[in-house]
Amino acid sequence: MQLSDPEQNTARAIFNQRMASEVDLEAVDVFAALEPLGAAGQVQVFMALFWTFGAKVGAMKQRTGIE
């Protein structure tokens, strides 16, 4: 998957915001970051977030041996 710089920067910012938060993010938390992107850009951001989170969880499971 190829992302343009705005989509990649937005996905990174949202991912880092979630990692720094003790609770799940709400729509209001990410609205300002997503608003400048078009519908296609927003979909790309969410696909990148799902992939990144999945990779992080997979790596944690492999490292700790959790099934």
PLY file of the C-alpha trace (Angstrom):
ply
format ascii 1.0
element vertex 67
property float x
property float y
property float z
element edge 66
property int vertex1
property int vertex2
end_header
0.00 0.00 0.00
1.39 3.37 -0.96
0.43 6.47 0.99
1.06 10.06 0.14
2.81 12.21 2.73
-0.39 13.79 4.14
-2.03 10.39 4.67
1.12 8.87 6.15
1.64 11.81 8.51
-2.02 11.68 9.58
-1.90 7.93 10.23
1.31 8.30 12.22
-0.12 11.16 14.29
-3.32 9.24 15.09
-1.40 6.05 15.93
0.95 7.95 18.25
-2.00 9.78 19.82
-3.67 6.44 20.59
-0.48 4.92 21.97
-0.08 7.88 24.32
-3.70 7.73 25.46
-4.93 5.50 28.26
-8.35 5.17 26.60
-9.60 4.52 23.08
-9.92 7.54 20.83
-13.32 8.89 19.89
-14.30 10.36 16.51
-13.95 13.85 17.94
-10.31 13.07 18.81
-9.33 12.39 15.19
-11.79 14.58 13.28
-9.46 17.56 12.94
-6.66 15.37 11.56
-8.92 13.60 9.05
-11.01 16.58 7.93
-8.49 17.99 5.39
-8.25 14.62 3.62
-10.75 13.47 1.04
-12.76 10.28 1.42
-10.09 8.22 -0.35
-7.36 9.67 1.88
-9.36 8.92 5.00
-9.83 5.30 3.89
-6.07 5.03 3.28
-5.38 6.38 6.77
-7.68 3.80 8.38
-6.18 0.98 6.32
-2.71 2.07 7.44
-3.85 2.24 11.06
-5.38 -1.25 10.93
-2.23 -2.67 9.34
0.09 -0.89 11.78
-1.92 -1.93 14.84
-2.14 -5.51 13.57
1.61 -5.64 13.01
2.24 -4.28 16.50
-0.11 -6.78 18.14
1.36 -9.64 16.07
4.88 -8.67 17.10
3.86 -8.49 20.76
2.21 -11.92 20.57
5.29 -13.45 18.95
7.64 -11.81 21.43
5.65 -12.85 24.51
4.34 -16.19 23.23
0.73 -15.19 23.86
-1.76 -16.93 21.56
0 1
1 2
2 3
3 4
4 5
5 6
6 7
7 8
8 9
9 10
10 11
11 12
12 13
13 14
14 15
15 16
16 17
17 18
18 19
19 20
20 21
21 22
22 23
23 24
24 25
25 26
26 27
27 28
28 29
29 30
30 31
31 32
32 33
33 34
34 35
35 36
36 37
37 38
38 39
39 40
40 41
41 42
42 43
43 44
44 45
45 46
46 47
47 48
48 49
49 50
50 51
51 52
52 53
53 54
54 55
55 56
56 57
57 58
58 59
59 60
60 61
61 62
62 63
63 64
64 65
65 66
